[in-house]
Amino acid sequence: MKIQLKTDPKGEYREIQVNGGTTLEELYKSMKEQLPYTIMVARVDNTYEDLNYRIEKECRVELLDARTQAANYAYQYSLTLIYLKAVRDVLGNVRVEVANSLNQGLFTEIKGKEGLNDKTAKAIENRMRELVKADIPFVKEIVSREEGLDIIRREGWPANLRLIERSKRIQKVIFYSLEDYKDYFYGLMVPSTGYVQDFQVVKYKRGMIVRFPLPASPDGMPGYIEQKTLYDAFAEQTMWDNLLKVNYVVDLNEKIENGDYKELIQVSEALHEKKIAEIADMIKHRHKRIILIAGPSSSGKTTFARRLCVQLKVNGLDPLYMGTDDYFVDREDTPLDENGEKNYEGLEAIDISLFNSNMNDLLAGKEVDLPTFNFLTGEKEYGKRITSIKSNQLIVIEGIHGLNEKMTEEIDDAEKFKIYISPLTQLNIDEHNRVPTTDERMLRRMVRDSLYRGHDAQSTIRDWPKVRAGEDKNIFPYSGEADVLFNSYHVYEINVLKKYAEPLLEKVSPNEPEYAEAERMLRFLAFFDTIEDDSMIVNNSIIREFIGGSIFVD
């Protein structure tokens, strides 16, 4: 039987012969020595499949390693199941909650167990390594909705029970078992524990971090970086969620059904406003004049910067707002990336010398001819923004490189106040299935791309890996430089975004490469009830930057 095979994300399909009934795992193992990284899952005719899938007809197969998002998720789900089994073996029948991402890993809390320490973490990690060395198969079980509910009742998982009872669109329930431990997961996993070679368990604060490789380097562990600011931001979001009485998706769905979501939206917006006001107070108290705002794609940087300017004015300050896009080098001087394409995301695409000179002149009270970048001609133009500021004025600057010290290397550090902004999702599906922040951001971007840029879901999905790679290089490494982190996430937002994103995803046809990712996102959205009436969302909300109706975005 002939199939079309692709083994590298940037490679081409080639025709090979396989026997009918060959599993994807057998196919992978037959060429394992030729591949740079371990294959986790595959895309078969634009549908994600695990490696136990049998090839019964001519098809197109793309083998996926952890450099791709789908395979990276499979690694995380598999690692989580190994971790949960190891915790049970070491500590007994305790509750474990997978809370959020942290330090290239998953921050987890082990409930009802005192005295957890580094020795405990090492014992859990050692047990995990024993399970990996034994190369034990993961047993997948797909059952009907009714059978799934019976199993969930028997296992005593209240959050899952409430969720699936209410989510009528979920007709199949997936369980995975590792020896005597069974759990519910909605994503794909690798065939056996032996596929999960790289990980680390670290005791941190009141929990444990289960760390794993970066997608850019799937065969080794990244260095450990203290992320206290990020931890504190997640802890604050947990307090907000407790205040709103929303811990899992089902809690939110019930508020939508009962009509209580309107007050929830109002309180969530008020919490944002209070936090922005606190940041403005900090800036005034510290007498800072250069306010640098940076964050990954779809963080809501524009809306946040504008709202911060309003709160600074409330404090009696008169900020000058500007972005760094006007400081692009002329297009002919833009550096190229590894594919020979112009790289507008890199720091080298910015005229750093001009930017630093202009900012220092403004701080000194000089009149400055600020550039305006003409995106049609690809050149900076002058004479349109001749500007000066008073000695008590400050400058609010939004740009992806704001936290990179090289961006402002000629400006006195005493003048700078750095803000990192990102939506950090704390709301999870259940105790062991989290809502990835990157999925939430992709939904934001997809809706905004459709509304403001005329792009379809395929283009957003297609561009997303490149966007993520740029963030990993230019934004995330500098998040620890921030004086404060603003979490732009709203607990209700996926339920709002669903109304706009679902029709876009449903338009992706099965013959398009982006279909697999569209289907994955649709299965994810099935857990969320839709908020149809979003009219009560205020016009200065960060969510308005993506769904329309913002007073800050044209």
LUMVEXVO-412554 format. One record per residue (C-alpha): residue in one letter; chain; x, y, z. Coordinates in nm, 2 decimals. Example, Ala and Ser with C-alpha at 12.3 -4.5 7.8 and 13.67 -1.06 7.14 Angstrom:
 code unit      x      y      z
    a    A   1.23  -0.45   0.78
    s    A   1.37  -0.11   0.71
This chain:
 code unit      x      y      z
    m    A   0.00   0.00   0.00
    k    A   0.13   0.35  -0.09
    i    A   0.11   0.64   0.15
    q    A   0.25   0.99   0.15
    l    A   0.48   1.04   0.44
    k    A   0.62   1.36   0.60
    t    A   0.87   1.34   0.89
    d    A   0.97   1.71   0.93
    p    A   0.75   2.01   0.98
    k    A   0.94   2.20   0.72
    g    A   0.99   1.90   0.49
    e    A   0.79   1.76   0.19
    y    A   0.57   1.45   0.16
    r    A   0.73   1.14  -0.01
    e    A   0.57   0.82  -0.13
    i    A   0.65   0.50   0.06
    q    A   0.51   0.14   0.07
    v    A   0.36   0.00   0.39
    n    A   0.16  -0.31   0.47
    g    A  -0.21  -0.28   0.55
    g    A  -0.27  -0.28   0.92
    t    A   0.07  -0.12   1.01
    t    A   0.05   0.10   1.31
    l    A   0.19   0.45   1.32
    e    A   0.42   0.33   1.60
    e    A   0.56   0.05   1.38
    l    A   0.61   0.30   1.10
    y    A   0.79   0.54   1.33
    k    A   1.02   0.26   1.48
    s    A   1.11   0.15   1.13
    m    A   1.28   0.49   1.06
    k    A   1.35   0.60   1.42
    e    A   1.73   0.63   1.36
    q    A   1.67   0.87   1.08
    l    A   1.46   1.12   1.29
    p    A   1.60   1.39   1.52
    y    A   1.34   1.36   1.79
    t    A   1.09   1.12   1.94
    i    A   0.76   1.10   1.76
    m    A   0.46   1.15   1.99
    v    A   0.15   1.16   1.76
    a    A   0.07   1.19   1.39
    r    A  -0.16   1.38   1.15
    v    A  -0.34   1.13   0.92
    d    A  -0.53   1.30   0.64
    n    A  -0.54   1.62   0.85
    t    A  -0.67   1.45   1.16
    y    A  -0.46   1.40   1.48
    e    A  -0.42   1.03   1.57
    d    A  -0.22   0.85   1.84
    l    A   0.06   0.61   1.74
    n    A  -0.17   0.30   1.80
    y    A  -0.37   0.40   1.48
    r    A  -0.36   0.14   1.21
    i    A  -0.31   0.24   0.84
    e    A  -0.58   0.06   0.64
    k    A  -0.59   0.27   0.33
    e    A  -0.38   0.51   0.12
    c    A  -0.34   0.83   0.31
    r    A  -0.11   1.12   0.40
    v    A   0.08   1.08   0.72
    e    A   0.28   1.34   0.91
    l    A   0.48   1.22   1.21
    l    A   0.49   1.49   1.48
    d    A   0.75   1.54   1.75
    a    A   0.73   1.77   2.04
    r    A   0.83   2.07   1.84
    t    A   0.47   2.08   1.73
    q    A   0.19   2.19   1.96
    a    A  -0.02   1.87   1.93
    a    A   0.27   1.65   2.01
    n    A   0.38   1.87   2.29
    y    A   0.04   1.85   2.45
    a    A   0.05   1.46   2.41
    y    A   0.38   1.47   2.60
    q    A   0.23   1.69   2.88
    y    A  -0.08   1.47   2.92
    s    A   0.13   1.15   2.93
    l    A   0.38   1.31   3.18
    t    A   0.08   1.42   3.39
    l    A  -0.06   1.06   3.41
    i    A   0.29   0.92   3.51
    y    A   0.32   1.19   3.77
    l    A  -0.03   1.12   3.92
    k    A   0.04   0.75   3.93
    a    A   0.38   0.81   4.10
    v    A   0.22   1.05   4.36
    r    A  -0.04   0.78   4.44
    d    A   0.24   0.51   4.47
    v    A   0.46   0.73   4.70
    l    A   0.20   0.92   4.91
    g    A  -0.11   0.71   4.89
    n    A  -0.46   0.82   4.78
    v    A  -0.42   1.20   4.79
    r    A  -0.58   1.47   4.58
    v    A  -0.36   1.63   4.32
    e    A  -0.46   1.95   4.14
    v    A  -0.28   2.05   3.82
    a    A  -0.31   2.43   3.86
    n    A  -0.13   2.61   3.59
    s    A   0.19   2.64   3.38
    l    A   0.50   2.77   3.56
    n    A   0.88   2.76   3.49
    q    A   0.84   2.54   3.18
    g    A   0.63   2.29   3.37
    l    A   0.30   2.23   3.54
    f    A   0.25   2.37   3.89
    t    A   0.06   2.11   4.10
    e    A  -0.08   2.11   4.45
    i    A  -0.10   1.79   4.66
    k    A  -0.39   1.84   4.89
    g    A  -0.42   1.72   5.25
    k    A  -0.05   1.62   5.28
    e    A   0.18   1.81   5.52
    g    A   0.55   1.82   5.53
    l    A   0.62   1.80   5.15
    n    A   0.98   1.88   5.08
    d    A   1.27   1.83   4.83
    k    A   1.30   1.47   4.95
    t    A   0.93   1.41   4.86
    a    A   0.99   1.56   4.52
    k    A   1.29   1.33   4.46
    a    A   1.09   1.03   4.57
    i    A   0.81   1.11   4.32
    e    A   1.06   1.17   4.04
    n    A   1.24   0.85   4.11
    r    A   0.91   0.65   4.10
    m    A   0.83   0.82   3.77
    r    A   1.17   0.71   3.63
    e    A   1.10   0.36   3.74
    l    A   0.77   0.37   3.55
    v    A   0.94   0.52   3.24
    k    A   1.21   0.25   3.25
    a    A   0.95  -0.02   3.26
    d    A   0.80   0.12   2.94
    i    A   0.44   0.04   3.05
    p    A   0.16   0.09   2.79
    f    A  -0.10   0.35   2.84
    v    A  -0.44   0.18   2.80
    k    A  -0.69   0.40   2.62
    e    A  -1.06   0.34   2.67
    i    A  -1.33   0.53   2.47
    v    A  -1.68   0.48   2.60
    s    A  -2.02   0.62   2.54
    r    A  -2.14   0.92   2.74
    e    A  -2.36   0.70   2.97
    e    A  -2.07   0.45   3.04
    g    A  -1.84   0.74   3.10
    l    A  -2.07   0.90   3.35
    d    A  -2.10   0.56   3.53
    i    A  -1.72   0.53   3.56
    i    A  -1.69   0.89   3.68
    r    A  -1.95   0.83   3.95
    r    A  -1.78   0.51   4.05
    e    A  -1.44   0.69   4.07
    g    A  -1.58   0.98   4.26
    w    A  -1.48   1.28   4.04
    p    A  -1.75   1.55   4.11
    a    A  -1.61   1.82   3.88
    n    A  -1.60   1.58   3.58
    l    A  -1.95   1.45   3.66
    r    A  -2.11   1.79   3.67
    l    A  -1.93   1.90   3.36
    i    A  -2.02   1.60   3.14
    e    A  -2.37   1.58   3.27
    r    A  -2.42   1.94   3.15
    s    A  -2.22   1.92   2.83
    k    A  -2.46   1.74   2.60
    r    A  -2.23   1.78   2.30
    i    A  -1.98   1.54   2.46
    q    A  -2.09   1.20   2.34
    k    A  -1.77   1.00   2.39
    v    A  -1.55   1.00   2.70
    i    A  -1.19   0.90   2.70
    f    A  -1.00   0.73   2.99
    y    A  -0.64   0.64   3.01
    s    A  -0.50   0.38   3.25
    l    A  -0.14   0.32   3.37
    e    A  -0.14  -0.01   3.56
    d    A  -0.39   0.03   3.84
    y    A  -0.44   0.40   3.80
    k    A  -0.72   0.53   3.57
    d    A  -0.80   0.89   3.48
    y    A  -1.00   1.11   3.24
    f    A  -0.81   1.31   2.98
    y    A  -0.95   1.47   2.67
    g    A  -0.63   1.48   2.46
    l    A  -0.41   1.22   2.29
    m    A  -0.12   1.04   2.47
    v    A   0.19   0.85   2.36
    p    A   0.17   0.47   2.35
    s    A   0.38   0.40   2.66
    t    A   0.57   0.55   2.94
    g    A   0.91   0.49   2.76
    y    A   0.83   0.78   2.53
    v    A   0.85   1.03   2.82
    q    A   1.22   1.05   2.89
    d    A   1.29   1.41   3.00
    f    A   1.13   1.56   3.31
    q    A   1.20   1.70   3.65
    v    A   1.00   1.73   3.97
    v    A   1.08   2.04   4.18
    k    A   0.93   2.13   4.52
    y    A   0.81   2.49   4.49
    k    A   0.62   2.70   4.74
    r    A   0.31   2.51   4.85
    g    A   0.33   2.26   4.56
    m    A   0.54   2.07   4.30
    i    A   0.64   2.17   3.95
    v    A   0.66   1.89   3.69
    r    A   0.90   2.03   3.43
    f    A   0.95   1.92   3.07
    p    A   1.15   2.03   2.76
    l    A   1.08   2.34   2.56
    p    A   0.92   2.28   2.22
    a    A   1.22   2.43   2.05
    s    A   1.45   2.18   2.22
    p    A   1.25   1.86   2.28
    d    A   1.55   1.64   2.38
    g    A   1.67   1.82   2.70
    m    A   1.56   2.01   3.00
    p    A   1.58   2.40   3.01
    g    A   1.76   2.57   3.29
    y    A   1.56   2.66   3.60
    i    A   1.46   3.02   3.63
    e    A   1.29   3.17   3.93
    q    A   0.94   3.30   3.83
    k    A   0.81   3.44   4.16
    t    A   0.63   3.73   3.98
    l    A   0.44   3.48   3.76
    y    A   0.36   3.26   4.06
    d    A   0.22   3.56   4.24
    a    A   0.01   3.65   3.94
    f    A  -0.14   3.30   3.93
    a    A  -0.20   3.31   4.30
    e    A  -0.38   3.64   4.27
    q    A  -0.60   3.50   3.99
    t    A  -0.68   3.21   4.21
    m    A  -0.80   3.46   4.48
    w    A  -1.01   3.64   4.21
    d    A  -1.16   3.31   4.09
    n    A  -1.25   3.22   4.45
    l    A  -1.41   3.56   4.49
    l    A  -1.61   3.49   4.18
    k    A  -1.69   3.14   4.30
    v    A  -1.55   2.99   3.98
    n    A  -1.29   2.71   4.01
    y    A  -1.37   2.49   3.71
    v    A  -1.54   2.53   3.37
    v    A  -1.86   2.38   3.50
    d    A  -1.89   2.65   3.77
    l    A  -1.89   2.91   3.50
    n    A  -2.13   2.72   3.28
    e    A  -2.38   2.70   3.57
    k    A  -2.36   3.07   3.62
    i    A  -2.43   3.12   3.25
    e    A  -2.73   2.89   3.27
    n    A  -2.86   3.07   3.58
    g    A  -2.81   3.42   3.44
    d    A  -2.55   3.50   3.71
    y    A  -2.28   3.56   3.45
    k    A  -2.37   3.93   3.41
    e    A  -2.26   4.02   3.76
    l    A  -1.95   3.80   3.72
    i    A  -1.85   4.00   3.41
    q    A  -1.90   4.33   3.60
    v    A  -1.69   4.21   3.90
    s    A  -1.42   4.07   3.67
    e    A  -1.39   4.40   3.49
    a    A  -1.38   4.59   3.82
    l    A  -1.09   4.37   3.94
    h    A  -0.90   4.46   3.62
    e    A  -0.97   4.83   3.68
    k    A  -0.86   4.81   4.04
    k    A  -0.53   4.64   3.94
    i    A  -0.46   4.90   3.67
    a    A  -0.52   5.17   3.92
    e    A  -0.28   5.01   4.16
    i    A  -0.01   5.00   3.89
    a    A  -0.06   5.36   3.82
    d    A  -0.02   5.44   4.19
    m    A   0.31   5.25   4.19
    i    A   0.44   5.44   3.90
    k    A   0.36   5.78   4.06
    h    A   0.50   5.67   4.39
    r    A   0.83   5.56   4.24
    h    A   0.86   5.87   4.02
    k    A   0.91   5.67   3.70
    r    A   0.90   5.84   3.36
    i    A   0.96   5.56   3.10
    i    A   0.68   5.30   3.13
    l    A   0.76   5.00   2.91
    i    A   0.48   4.75   2.83
    a    A   0.55   4.41   2.67
    g    A   0.37   4.08   2.63
    p    A   0.30   3.80   2.38
    s    A   0.05   3.81   2.10
    s    A  -0.31   3.88   2.19
    s    A  -0.23   3.99   2.54
    g    A  -0.44   4.31   2.51
    k    A  -0.14   4.54   2.52
    t    A  -0.31   4.83   2.34
    t    A  -0.62   4.84   2.57
    f    A  -0.41   4.80   2.88
    a    A  -0.17   5.08   2.78
    r    A  -0.46   5.32   2.71
    r    A  -0.64   5.23   3.04
    l    A  -0.32   5.28   3.23
    c    A  -0.28   5.63   3.07
    v    A  -0.63   5.71   3.20
    q    A  -0.54   5.60   3.55
    l    A  -0.22   5.80   3.54
    k    A  -0.42   6.10   3.45
    v    A  -0.64   6.03   3.75
    n    A  -0.31   6.05   3.95
    g    A  -0.25   6.40   3.81
    l    A   0.01   6.28   3.55
    d    A   0.00   6.36   3.18
    p    A   0.15   6.06   2.99
    l    A   0.26   6.06   2.63
    y    A   0.15   5.73   2.47
    m    A   0.35   5.57   2.18
    g    A   0.44   5.24   2.03
    t    A   0.77   5.11   1.90
    d    A   0.64   5.02   1.55
    d    A   0.74   5.36   1.42
    y    A   1.10   5.27   1.49
    f    A   1.13   4.99   1.24
    v    A   1.44   5.01   1.03
    d    A   1.36   5.08   0.66
    r    A   1.22   4.77   0.50
    e    A   1.52   4.72   0.28
    d    A   1.74   4.70   0.60
    t    A   1.51   4.45   0.77
    p    A   1.71   4.13   0.87
    l    A   1.61   3.79   0.74
    d    A   1.51   3.49   0.94
    e    A   1.64   3.13   0.89
    n    A   1.40   3.08   0.60
    g    A   1.52   3.39   0.42
    e    A   1.21   3.59   0.50
    k    A   1.21   3.94   0.65
    n    A   1.20   3.91   1.03
    y    A   0.99   4.20   1.17
    e    A   0.98   4.03   1.52
    g    A   1.35   4.04   1.60
    l    A   1.51   4.32   1.79
    e    A   1.74   4.39   1.49
    a    A   1.43   4.51   1.30
    i    A   1.41   4.81   1.54
    d    A   1.63   5.13   1.50
    i    A   1.74   5.11   1.86
    s    A   1.99   5.40   1.84
    l    A   1.72   5.64   1.71
    f    A   1.47   5.52   1.97
    n    A   1.71   5.57   2.26
    s    A   1.82   5.91   2.13
    n    A   1.46   6.03   2.09
    m    A   1.36   5.91   2.44
    n    A   1.66   6.07   2.61
    d    A   1.60   6.40   2.43
    l    A   1.23   6.39   2.54
    l    A   1.33   6.33   2.90
    a    A   1.57   6.62   2.88
    g    A   1.29   6.85   2.77
    k    A   1.41   6.89   2.41
    e    A   1.18   6.91   2.11
    v    A   1.19   6.59   1.90
    d    A   1.08   6.51   1.55
    l    A   0.94   6.16   1.62
    p    A   0.92   5.93   1.32
    t    A   0.61   5.78   1.17
    f    A   0.66   5.45   0.99
    n    A   0.49   5.43   0.65
    f    A   0.39   5.06   0.61
    l    A   0.32   5.11   0.24
    t    A   0.66   5.25   0.15
    g    A   0.85   5.07   0.42
    e    A   1.02   5.39   0.53
    k    A   1.01   5.63   0.83
    e    A   0.87   5.97   0.77
    y    A   0.94   6.29   0.96
    g    A   0.78   6.63   1.03
    k    A   0.44   6.49   1.14
    r    A   0.50   6.45   1.51
    i    A   0.73   6.72   1.65
    t    A   0.69   6.67   2.02
    s    A   0.82   6.77   2.36
    i    A   0.72   6.69   2.72
    k    A   0.74   6.87   3.05
    s    A   0.97   6.77   3.33
    n    A   0.69   6.60   3.52
    q    A   0.55   6.41   3.22
    l    A   0.61   6.05   3.15
    i    A   0.61   5.83   2.84
    v    A   0.41   5.51   2.81
    i    A   0.56   5.28   2.55
    e    A   0.41   4.96   2.41
    g    A   0.62   4.71   2.22
    i    A   0.72   4.35   2.22
    h    A   1.08   4.43   2.31
    g    A   1.01   4.66   2.60
    l    A   1.15   4.43   2.87
    n    A   1.47   4.35   2.67
    e    A   1.75   4.56   2.83
    k    A   1.91   4.61   2.49
    m    A   1.60   4.80   2.37
    t    A   1.66   5.08   2.62
    e    A   2.03   5.03   2.70
    e    A   2.11   5.40   2.67
    i    A   1.83   5.51   2.90
    d    A   1.89   5.55   3.27
    d    A   1.75   5.25   3.46
    a    A   1.62   5.48   3.73
    e    A   1.37   5.62   3.48
    k    A   1.22   5.28   3.38
    f    A   0.91   5.09   3.50
    k    A   0.86   4.76   3.32
    i    A   0.52   4.59   3.29
    y    A   0.47   4.24   3.15
    i    A   0.12   4.16   3.03
    s    A  -0.03   3.83   2.94
    p    A  -0.36   3.64   2.99
    l    A  -0.28   3.37   3.25
    t    A  -0.56   3.11   3.26
    q    A  -0.63   2.97   3.60
    l    A  -0.97   2.82   3.52
    n    A  -0.94   2.45   3.45
    i    A  -1.17   2.19   3.30
    d    A  -1.11   1.97   3.61
    e    A  -0.84   1.88   3.86
    h    A  -0.61   1.73   3.60
    n    A  -0.70   1.89   3.27
    r    A  -0.60   2.25   3.25
    v    A  -0.69   2.53   3.00
    p    A  -0.36   2.62   2.83
    t    A  -0.30   2.99   2.80
    t    A  -0.17   2.95   2.45
    d    A  -0.50   2.81   2.33
    e    A  -0.69   3.10   2.49
    r    A  -0.45   3.35   2.32
    m    A  -0.50   3.18   1.98
    l    A  -0.87   3.21   2.02
    r    A  -0.83   3.58   2.09
    r    A  -0.61   3.63   1.79
    m    A  -0.84   3.42   1.56
    v    A  -1.14   3.64   1.64
    r    A  -0.94   3.96   1.61
    d    A  -0.78   3.85   1.28
    s    A  -1.13   3.78   1.14
    l    A  -1.28   4.10   1.26
    y    A  -1.00   4.35   1.18
    r    A  -0.78   4.18   0.93
    g    A  -1.01   3.98   0.71
    h    A  -0.82   3.66   0.79
    d    A  -0.98   3.31   0.82
    a    A  -0.91   3.06   1.09
    q    A  -0.68   2.86   0.87
    s    A  -0.44   3.16   0.84
    t    A  -0.44   3.21   1.22
    i    A  -0.37   2.85   1.28
    r    A  -0.10   2.83   1.01
    d    A   0.08   3.14   1.15
    w    A   0.06   3.04   1.51
    p    A   0.37   2.82   1.53
    k    A   0.58   3.11   1.39
    v    A   0.42   3.36   1.63
    r    A   0.50   3.12   1.92
    a    A   0.86   3.08   1.81
    g    A   0.90   3.45   1.80
    e    A   0.76   3.48   2.15
    d    A   0.99   3.21   2.29
    k    A   1.28   3.41   2.15
    n    A   1.19   3.77   2.20
    i    A   0.93   3.80   2.48
    f    A   0.92   3.51   2.73
    p    A   1.29   3.51   2.83
    y    A   1.25   3.87   2.95
    s    A   0.93   3.84   3.15
    g    A   1.13   3.81   3.47
    e    A   1.26   4.17   3.41
    a    A   0.92   4.32   3.48
    d    A   0.85   4.53   3.79
    v    A   0.49   4.41   3.78
    l    A   0.29   4.15   3.58
    f    A  -0.07   4.23   3.47
    n    A  -0.29   3.93   3.40
    s    A  -0.52   4.04   3.12
    y    A  -0.73   3.72   3.14
    h    A  -1.10   3.73   3.22
    v    A  -1.26   3.42   3.37
    y    A  -1.56   3.45   3.14
    e    A  -1.38   3.52   2.81
    i    A  -1.36   3.18   2.64
    n    A  -1.74   3.16   2.67
    v    A  -1.76   3.49   2.49
    l    A  -1.50   3.41   2.23
    k    A  -1.67   3.08   2.15
    k    A  -1.96   3.26   1.98
    y    A  -1.72   3.42   1.74
    a    A  -1.45   3.15   1.71
    e    A  -1.67   2.84   1.66
    p    A  -1.81   2.94   1.32
    l    A  -1.46   3.03   1.20
    l    A  -1.33   2.69   1.31
    e    A  -1.62   2.50   1.16
    k    A  -1.55   2.65   0.82
    v    A  -1.21   2.47   0.80
    s    A  -1.26   2.18   0.56
    p    A  -1.11   1.83   0.61
    n    A  -0.89   1.87   0.31
    e    A  -0.70   2.16   0.46
    p    A  -0.38   2.10   0.68
    e    A  -0.52   2.32   0.95
    y    A  -0.83   2.09   1.00
    a    A  -0.67   1.88   1.27
    e    A  -0.60   2.19   1.49
    a    A  -0.94   2.33   1.41
    e    A  -1.10   2.00   1.53
    r    A  -0.89   2.00   1.84
    m    A  -1.00   2.35   1.93
    l    A  -1.37   2.27   1.86
    r    A  -1.35   1.97   2.10
    f    A  -1.19   2.19   2.36
    l    A  -1.47   2.46   2.31
    a    A  -1.74   2.19   2.36
    f    A  -1.67   2.21   2.73
    f    A  -1.78   2.57   2.74
    d    A  -2.13   2.71   2.73
    t    A  -2.17   3.01   2.50
    i    A  -2.24   3.36   2.63
    e    A  -2.46   3.49   2.35
    d    A  -2.53   3.83   2.49
    d    A  -2.21   4.02   2.54
    s    A  -2.36   4.36   2.54
    m    A  -2.29   4.42   2.91
    i    A  -1.91   4.40   2.84
    v    A  -1.79   4.76   2.88
    n    A  -1.63   4.94   2.58
    n    A  -1.29   4.98   2.74
    s    A  -1.27   4.61   2.83
    i    A  -0.96   4.42   2.70
    i    A  -1.20   4.16   2.55
    r    A  -1.34   4.44   2.33
    e    A  -1.00   4.46   2.16
    f    A  -1.08   4.12   2.01
    i    A  -1.46   4.10   1.96
    g    A  -1.51   4.46   1.86
    g    A  -1.67   4.76   2.02
    s    A  -1.35   4.90   2.18
    i    A  -1.31   5.27   2.23
    f    A  -0.93   5.22   2.20
    v    A  -0.91   5.01   1.88
    d    A  -1.03   5.13   1.54
